[in-house]
């Protein structure tokens, strides 16, 4: 378990849960696309359901997920923007206003990591993406592979991948809808990208 008694993580986590306890469930359901079942809020992250209550966060096996997943889920519920926010155009991580300090991290630990892990394995990446709930985006994109994921109900992600050739190394770009920064802060969006890389890598290793 990542939270240790008396740690700053424990105190922050308890604060998040206390704030979630006081949140209007009807508003959350309408604005975030989550499912409310009694005292629990069911949120899907990359097609995996998590149950959030005022006591804990658990996955389908009843275990608490890693720190990054807990933070992403809590931030998604607590930020809960007004549903009138537009911004469905697709942008890169660096286009978000508060992304500055983390752009290098996102480029290296998400996009470059994906490119390195799946260079010469575009077919395997497609299979891993499908197992993770990915599907073809509705926009026409000239890449070797383009996959859309419903990372969270209101936060889709598109992964664009060109495999290595005789002139260029493999390259990967991750796109978000501009309004994503209304649902998650820059740090949580970076965690989301890293989580996607780790999940794709895990699915690929399962073959």
N, C-alpha and C positions, 0 to 999 in steps of 0.2 A: 504493500500500500504506500503510495507516494506521500501522503500527508502524515507527518509525525507530530505527536502530542506536544503542544507548546510552540510549534514552529510557526513562522510567518504564513506559510501555506495554509496551515490549519485555520488560523484566524481569518485569513482572506476568504477561504472556502466557506467558513461559517457565516461570514458577512454576506457573501453571495446568496447562500441558501436562505438567510433571513430576509433579504430583499425579495427573493423569488416567492417566499411565503406570502408576502403582502401584495404581490402582483395580481391584477385582475385577470382571472383565467379566461373569461369571455373575450377580452381584448387580445390576449395572447393568441388564442385560437384563430381569431379573425385576421389579425395582422401578420402573424408569423407562419400560419399554415401548420401549426402543431396540433396534436390531439390531446385533449384533456380527459383523463379518466380518474374521477374522484380527486384525490389529492396529488395525483401524478400528472406530469406533463411529458408526453411521449414525443421525442424529437428524433428525426432520422438524420444521421450524418453519414454521407456516402452510402446510403441504402441500409445502414445499420441502425436499428432503433435503440434509443437510450431512454430510460425513465428518470425524470428529474422530480424530486419532491423536496420538501423543506427539511428533510433529514439526510438525503444522500443522492448520488447519481449512480445508477447501475446499468450494466449492459444486459443483453438477453440471457446471459448465464447467471445474472445476479451479482456480478462482481463490479467493483468500481473501476472505471476505465483510467487510463493514464492521465497525468496532469494536463497535457495539452488539450485533450478531448474535453475534460471537465471545464477548462477555461473557455474554450470555444462555445460550448453549450450554454454556460452561464452568461457569457457576454451576449450571445444571440437572444436569449430570453430577456435580459435586463435592458438592452439598448432599445428594443422594440419600437421602431420609429413609426411616425404617423403614416398610414397607408397611402397617403397622397403623394409621397415622394416618387418622382419619376427617375429616369436615368437608366434605360435599358441598353444603351450603347455599350459596346465591349471595349475595355481598356486593359492595359498592363498594370502590374502592381505598382510600378513607379509613378503612375499617373494619379494615384491617390494622394491627397494633400499632406497627410501625416506619415507617408511611407519613407521619407528621406533616410532616417537612421538605419532602416532595415532593408533598403534596396539591394545592397551588396549581399546580405545574407540570403535574400529571396533568390537573387540571380544564381548564387553559388550552390546553396543547399536545396533548392527546389528545381529550377530550370536546368542548370548545368548538371545537377545530380541525375535528373530524369534522362537527359541526353546521353550521359555516360553509361547509365545502367542499361539503356535499351538500344545503344548503337549497334547496328547490324542485327537487331532483333525486333523489327517493327511488327512482325506478325505476332510475336509473343506479347508485345505491348498492347496490341489490339485485343488479344484474348484476355489479358489481365484486366484491361479496361471494361470489357464486357462482363466479366465476373464481378466487377465492382459496380455494376449498374450503369455503365457508360453507354451512350448511344450517339448517333450521328447528329451534329448540330443542324439547325434549320437554315443556316447561311452557307453559301457555297465558298469553300476555302481551298486554295491550291496548295495542299500539303500532302505528304505521303500518308499522314494519318491525322485526323481531327476527331476528337471525342469530347462530348459534353457530359458532364456529371452534375447531378442535382446534389451538390455538397450539403446544403441545407435547403429546406423548402423554399426559401426566398433568395438563396444565394447559389446560383448555378456557376459552373466553372467550365471553360473550354481549354483543352490541351491540344496544342498544335505541334506536330513533330515532323521534321525532315531528317531522314536517315543520312548517314555519312556516304559520300561518293568519292571519286578520285580527286576532287578539288577542295571539298569542304568537309569538316567534321559534322557529326550529328548535331542538330539544334532543336531545342524545345522552347516554346513560349506558352505561358499560362495566362489566360484572359479571364477577367471578372466583368460583370456588369458594373457600370459606374456607381449604381446605387448600393453596391455591396458595402461601402464604407458607412452607410446608414445602419447597417445591421451588425457589423463587426468593426472593432477598431483595427488600426494598422497591425498591431502585434498579433491579434487573433487571426487576421487574414494571412499573415506570414505563417502562423502555426497551421492554418488550414492547408496551405500549399505544401508544407513539409509533411503533414499527415497524409495528403494525397500521394506524394512520392513513396512514403513508407508502405502504404497500403498496396500500391501498384507493384512495388518490389516484392512484397510478401505474396501477392497473388501469382506473380511470375515464378517465384521459387517453388510454388505448389505444383507446378507442372513437371 
